[in-house]
Amino acid sequence: MTSESQFSDETWNELLNLIELRKVVPIVGRALSLVDTGDGRRMPVQNAVLDRLAKQLSIAPRDTPWTLSELFVESARSTRYSADSFHLMLRKELDAASPVLGPLKKLAEIQDFKLFLSTGIDGFLERAVKEVRGAKGEPVRTIAFAPDGYYDLPGRLEDTDGVTVFKLLGGRETCPNWAVTVENSLEFVIALEGEKYRPVNLLDAIKDSHLLAIGCQIPDWLGRFFLRCLRGAPISTQRSTNFLVENVGETDAAFGDYLRQFSRSSFIVPSDAVGFVEELNRRWKERQPADAIEAPSAPPSRPRIPDAAHKVFLSYSHEDRNEAEGLFRFLQTKRVDVWKDDEGGLGPGDKWEAEISRRIADCSCFVPLVTRNTARSSDSFFWAEWKGAVDRTHRQDPNRRFIFPVRSAVDLALPDMFSAMQATLLSDRADMERLADALRKEQQRLRKEERAS
């Protein structure tokens, strides 16, 4: 395959063949995360949020195109708002936006996509995937990468149930550690390649896949680093195909020129991202049996354990959301099936306290995260969770270990209810590895017993 300026029917068929073989991973950009402007037009949410945020900060907008990075720099220079305040204001604006999910839903309808990569910091893509694929019974997992913890696929992609949305540049889950500025973006790319935070399972899953980048609007310099990190090899030596769909009138065309020059198999498609997705969806559906598109996912062949049964329950103060998220993702990468209350958690209509109690009663292990915030709190709900876990230990085999406290600092005393228990230090990698191994083994033992019964 050689570089071309547009897709022929032959190229469309080649792309669709690769998709049906599940060898294509889409990289979904901000050009598909749209909001309605109220006058019949649609625009990327980051553009809309940029204007609203500028007004809040009393900063006069610059000539378009301007960026969140430029607004951040101007805010630091001319206002009294801190960097953290800027990020919080941005997150609130993104949360308040009303998405136009049609294009993203059309992409999600292509059931051969089991992994979506995202370069947007909004939550539109995962919402679309949940509304389309989740409604058909597929488990939907969202992972937001950030250079401050362990964020990776829980295992090999082929061994992972359902569909995964992996946010390469962070999101509200990692705020304020997300790629808003040019400096942030560079740090994220370095972390993707670096030894400390490198998402090994993700990069192994995509290193030989064909990448379909749609409307990412990535500058030339960042695109070169980004693709090099994702591929794990120089672009000139890569065998898999890169499909880059961009409206060259709205983004930096230099990245496309670079691919044409150095990549042996790249297709640069100067197309509107929305129009391309509509065409891709239409052509994919034409190749599918009619009953295959609308039918819900077939149930797994092996017996499934109820959702809450024998998961590891992670309990924390919501002031420690970032630390809890890092611990949660680390355990996932170690193949521990872990649950916390804001991750695939409580469904509409669930009675919150009753559901929490049920999950404590059903979980395999209980992991309380002890921090300076928990030491200062006296009436937060996590205390009820911790007491419920201790109460459960009084009703089970006294030789079985059920509670595994994790503390955030070596000089932090455990609460009296956990004082006799061995604690894991969050910053000690070897200690954390031992914790994950113990949790995984206990979980596997209980599930094996249930299947045998």
C-alpha positions in Angstrom: 0.0 0.0 0.0 1.3 3.4 -0.9 0.4 6.9 0.1 -2.7 8.4 -1.6 -4.6 11.6 -1.4 -8.0 9.9 -1.1 -9.6 6.5 -0.7 -10.6 4.5 -3.7 -13.1 1.6 -3.4 -10.1 -0.8 -3.3 -8.6 1.1 -0.3 -12.0 1.2 1.5 -12.3 -2.6 1.1 -8.8 -3.1 2.4 -9.5 -1.0 5.5 -12.8 -2.8 6.1 -11.1 -6.2 5.7 -8.6 -5.2 8.3 -11.3 -3.9 10.6 -13.3 -7.2 10.4 -10.1 -9.0 11.2 -9.9 -6.8 14.3 -6.5 -5.5 13.4 -7.5 -1.8 13.3 -7.4 0.5 16.4 -9.1 3.9 15.9 -7.5 7.0 17.5 -10.4 9.4 18.0 -9.7 13.1 18.1 -11.4 16.2 19.3 -12.9 16.9 15.9 -15.6 14.3 16.7 -16.4 15.6 20.2 -19.1 18.1 19.2 -21.6 20.4 20.8 -24.5 22.3 19.3 -23.9 26.1 19.2 -27.6 26.8 19.2 -27.7 28.3 15.8 -27.8 25.1 13.8 -24.0 24.7 13.8 -21.8 22.2 15.5 -18.3 22.8 16.8 -15.7 20.8 18.8 -16.4 21.0 22.5 -12.9 22.3 23.3 -13.5 25.3 21.0 -16.8 26.1 22.7 -15.3 25.6 26.2 -12.3 27.8 25.3 -14.6 30.8 24.6 -16.7 30.3 27.7 -13.6 29.9 29.9 -12.0 33.0 28.4 -15.1 35.0 29.4 -15.0 33.7 33.0 -11.4 34.7 33.2 -12.1 38.2 31.6 -9.6 37.4 28.8 -10.3 38.8 25.4 -10.3 36.0 22.8 -7.5 36.0 20.2 -7.8 35.5 16.5 -8.8 31.9 15.7 -7.4 29.4 15.9 -6.2 29.7 19.5 -5.8 27.0 22.0 -6.4 26.0 25.6 -2.7 26.1 26.1 -2.6 29.8 25.0 -5.5 30.6 27.3 -3.7 28.8 30.2 -0.6 30.9 29.7 -2.6 34.1 29.4 -4.5 33.3 32.6 -1.3 32.7 34.5 0.1 36.0 33.2 -2.8 38.3 33.7 -5.1 36.9 36.3 -4.9 35.9 40.0 -6.3 32.4 39.3 -4.0 29.5 40.2 -3.2 26.7 37.8 -5.4 24.3 39.8 -8.3 26.8 39.6 -7.9 27.0 35.9 -8.1 23.2 35.6 -11.1 22.9 37.9 -13.0 25.6 35.9 -12.1 23.8 32.6 -13.4 20.4 34.1 -16.6 22.0 35.1 -17.2 23.5 31.7 -16.6 20.2 30.0 -18.9 18.4 32.5 -21.6 21.0 31.7 -21.4 20.7 27.9 -24.2 18.9 26.1 -22.6 16.6 23.5 -23.8 15.8 20.0 -23.0 12.1 20.1 -24.2 11.1 16.7 -20.8 10.8 15.0 -19.2 9.0 17.9 -22.1 6.6 18.1 -21.7 5.7 14.5 -18.1 4.9 15.2 -19.1 2.8 18.3 -21.6 0.9 16.2 -18.7 -0.8 14.4 -18.6 -3.8 16.7 -15.2 -5.0 15.4 -13.6 -2.2 17.3 -12.7 -3.6 20.8 -10.3 -0.8 21.7 -10.7 2.9 21.1 -7.8 5.3 21.8 -8.8 8.9 22.5 -6.7 12.1 22.2 -9.6 14.2 23.7 -9.8 15.2 27.4 -13.6 15.3 27.4 -15.8 12.3 28.2 -17.9 12.2 25.0 -16.4 9.1 23.4 -16.9 6.8 26.5 -20.5 8.2 26.8 -21.2 7.2 23.2 -19.6 3.7 23.6 -21.6 3.1 26.7 -24.9 4.1 25.1 -24.2 1.9 22.0 -22.2 -1.0 23.2 -23.1 -1.0 26.9 -26.8 -1.0 26.0 -26.1 -4.3 24.1 -24.6 -6.0 27.2 -20.9 -5.4 26.5 -18.8 -4.4 29.5 -17.3 -0.9 28.8 -14.0 0.0 30.5 -12.6 3.5 30.5 -8.9 4.1 31.3 -7.4 7.6 31.4 -3.6 7.6 31.2 -1.5 10.1 33.1 2.2 10.3 34.1 1.6 9.9 37.8 0.5 6.3 38.3 -0.1 2.9 36.8 -2.7 3.3 34.0 -2.8 0.3 31.6 -5.0 -2.4 30.2 -5.6 -5.0 32.9 -4.0 -7.7 30.7 -3.7 -8.8 27.1 -6.4 -7.2 24.9 -7.5 -10.6 23.6 -8.1 -11.8 27.1 -10.1 -8.7 28.1 -13.9 -8.8 28.0 -16.0 -6.1 26.3 -14.7 -2.8 24.8 -12.1 -0.4 26.2 -11.8 3.4 25.8 -8.2 4.4 26.5 -7.7 8.2 26.9 -4.1 8.8 25.9 -3.9 12.4 27.1 -5.8 12.1 30.4 -9.3 13.3 31.2 -11.5 14.5 34.1 -10.4 11.3 35.9 -6.8 12.6 36.1 -7.5 16.3 36.3 -5.4 18.5 36.8 -2.9 16.0 35.3 -4.2 16.1 31.7 -2.8 17.3 28.4 -4.2 20.9 28.3 -1.0 22.8 27.6 1.9 22.1 25.2 4.1 21.3 28.2 1.5 18.8 29.5 1.4 17.1 26.1 5.1 16.7 26.0 5.1 15.1 29.4 2.4 12.7 28.4 4.3 11.6 25.3 7.5 11.1 27.3 5.6 9.1 29.9 4.2 6.8 27.2 7.7 5.8 26.3 9.4 6.0 29.7 10.0 3.1 31.9 8.2 4.3 35.0 4.7 4.9 33.6 4.7 3.1 30.3 1.4 1.2 29.6 3.0 -2.0 28.6 -0.1 -4.0 27.9 -1.6 -1.2 25.8 1.5 -0.7 23.7 1.9 -4.4 23.2 -1.7 -4.6 22.0 -1.3 -1.9 19.3 2.3 -2.3 18.2 1.3 -4.5 15.2 -2.2 -3.0 14.7 -3.1 -0.7 12.0 -3.9 2.8 13.4 -6.9 4.8 12.1 -6.5 8.4 13.4 -9.7 10.4 12.9 -9.8 14.2 13.5 -7.0 14.2 16.1 -5.7 17.7 15.0 -2.3 17.0 16.4 0.6 19.4 15.6 3.4 18.1 13.5 6.0 17.9 16.3 3.7 16.2 18.7 2.4 13.8 16.1 5.9 12.6 15.3 6.7 11.8 19.0 3.3 10.4 19.6 3.3 7.9 16.7 6.9 6.9 17.5 5.9 6.1 21.1 2.8 4.2 20.2 4.5 2.1 17.6 7.7 1.4 19.5 9.9 1.8 16.5 11.0 4.4 14.0 8.2 5.4 11.6 10.3 4.4 8.5 10.6 0.8 9.7 7.0 0.3 10.7 5.1 -2.4 8.7 1.5 -1.7 9.9 -0.5 1.0 8.1 -1.3 4.4 9.5 -4.5 6.0 8.3 -4.7 9.7 9.0 -8.1 11.4 8.5 -7.8 15.1 8.8 -9.3 18.3 7.3 -6.0 19.8 6.3 -7.5 23.2 6.1 -8.1 23.1 9.9 -4.9 21.6 11.2 -1.2 21.4 10.7 -0.6 19.7 7.3 3.1 19.1 8.0 2.4 15.9 9.9 0.7 14.4 6.9 3.6 15.5 4.7 6.0 13.9 7.2 4.1 10.6 7.0 4.1 10.7 3.2 7.8 11.1 3.2 9.0 8.6 5.7 6.2 6.1 6.3 6.1 3.1 4.0 2.4 2.5 4.3 0.4 5.5 5.2 -2.8 6.9 3.8 -3.5 10.6 4.3 -7.2 11.3 3.9 -8.0 15.0 3.6 -11.5 14.5 4.8 -14.0 15.9 7.3 -13.9 13.6 10.3 -17.7 13.4 10.6 -18.2 12.7 7.0 -15.5 10.0 7.0 -17.1 8.2 10.0 -20.6 8.3 8.4 -19.1 6.7 5.3 -17.1 4.2 7.3 -20.3 3.2 9.2 -22.4 2.9 6.1 -19.8 0.7 4.3 -19.2 -1.5 7.3 -23.0 -2.1 7.8 -23.4 -3.0 4.2 -21.0 -5.9 4.7 -22.8 -7.3 7.8 -25.7 -9.7 8.0 -28.8 -7.7 9.0 -29.3 -9.7 12.2 -25.7 -9.4 13.3 -25.8 -5.6 13.7 -28.8 -5.3 16.0 -28.4 -8.5 18.0 -27.0 -8.2 21.5 -23.7 -9.6 22.3 -23.7 -13.4 22.8 -23.4 -14.4 26.4 -20.0 -15.8 27.4 -19.6 -19.6 27.1 -18.2 -19.9 30.6 -20.3 -19.3 33.7 -20.2 -15.7 34.9 -20.0 -14.7 38.5 -22.4 -11.8 39.4 -20.8 -8.4 38.9 -20.2 -7.7 42.6 -19.2 -11.2 43.7 -15.6 -11.6 44.8 -14.3 -8.3 43.6 -11.8 -6.3 45.6 -13.5 -3.4 47.3 -11.4 -0.2 47.3 -12.6 2.2 50.0 -11.3 5.8 50.3 -12.1 9.4 51.1 -13.2 11.3 48.1 -10.6 13.9 49.0 -8.1 11.2 48.0 -9.7 10.6 44.6 -6.4 10.9 42.7 -4.5 8.5 45.0 -7.4 6.0 44.8 -7.5 6.2 41.0 -3.8 5.4 40.8 -4.1 2.5 43.2 -7.2 1.3 41.3 -5.4 1.3 38.0 -2.3 -0.4 39.4 -4.3 -3.3 40.7 -6.1 -3.6 37.4 -2.7 -3.9 35.6 -1.9 -6.7 38.0 -5.1 -8.6 37.0 -6.9 -7.9 40.2 -10.7 -7.4 39.6 -11.2 -4.3 41.7 -14.2 -2.0 42.3 -14.7 1.5 43.7 -17.8 3.5 43.8 -17.2 5.7 40.8 -15.9 3.1 38.4 -18.5 1.1 36.7 -20.2 1.5 39.9 -23.7 2.3 41.0 -26.4 2.2 38.4 -29.5 4.5 38.1 -32.0 3.7 40.9 -29.5 1.9 43.1 -30.0 2.6 46.8 -26.6 3.8 47.5 -26.0 2.7 51.1 -27.7 -0.6 50.6 -25.6 -1.3 47.5 -22.4 -0.4 49.2 -23.3 -2.8 52.1 -24.1 -5.6 49.6 -20.7 -5.1 47.8 -18.8 -5.3 51.1 -20.7 -8.5 52.0 -19.9 -10.0 48.6 -16.3 -8.8 48.0 -13.3 -11.1 48.2 -11.0 -8.5 50.0 -11.4 -5.0 51.4 -8.7 -2.4 50.8 -9.0 0.8 52.8 -6.8 3.7 51.7 -5.5 5.5 54.8 -4.2 9.0 54.3 -3.8 12.3 56.2 -7.3 13.2 54.9 -8.9 10.1 56.4 -7.1 10.9 59.7 -8.7 14.3 59.8 -12.2 13.2 58.8 -14.6 12.2 61.5 -18.0 11.8 59.8 -17.3 10.8 56.2 -19.1 7.8 54.8 -15.9 5.8 54.3 -15.9 5.2 58.1 -19.2 3.3 57.7 -17.6 1.2 55.0 -14.6 0.5 57.2 -16.8 -0.5 60.2 -18.8 -2.7 57.9 -15.7 -4.5 56.7 -14.5 -5.0 60.3 -17.9 -6.3 61.3 -17.7 -8.9 58.5 -14.4 -10.2 59.9 -16.2 -11.2 63.1 -18.5 -13.5 61.1 -15.9 -15.4 59.0 -12.9 -17.7 59.5 -10.5 -15.8 61.8 -7.6 -17.3 60.0 -8.6 -15.8 56.7 -7.2 -12.4 55.8 -9.9 -10.1 54.5 -8.8 -6.5 55.1 -5.6 -5.2 53.4 -4.9 -1.6 54.5 -2.9 0.7 52.3 -1.3 3.8 53.8 0.0 6.8 51.8 2.9 7.7 54.1 5.3 5.6 56.2 4.8 7.8 59.2 1.0 7.6 59.1 -0.6 5.7 61.9 -3.4 3.2 61.1 -6.9 3.7 62.7 -7.4 1.6 65.8 -9.7 -0.8 63.9 -6.8 -1.7 61.6 -3.9 -1.3 64.1 -3.3 -5.1 64.4 -3.2 -5.5 60.6 -0.2 -5.4 58.2 -0.3 -2.4 56.0 1.0 -1.8 52.5 2.9 1.4 51.7 1.5 3.1 48.6 4.9 4.5 47.5 6.8 1.2 47.9 6.7 -0.7 44.6 7.8 -4.0 46.0 5.2 -3.7 48.8 2.5 -2.9 46.2 3.5 -5.9 44.1 3.1 -8.2 47.1 -0.3 -6.7 47.8 -1.5 -7.3 44.3 -0.3 -10.8 44.3 -2.1 -11.6 47.6 -5.3 -10.0 46.4 -5.3 -11.8 43.1 -4.6 -15.2 44.7 -7.4 -14.8 47.2 -9.8 -13.7 44.5 -8.9 -16.6 42.3 -9.3 -19.1 45.2 -12.8 -17.9 46.0 -13.9 -17.8 42.4 -12.6 -21.3 41.8 -14.5 -22.5 44.9 -17.7 -20.9 43.6 -17.4 -22.5 40.1 -16.8 -25.9 41.7 -19.9 -25.6 43.9 
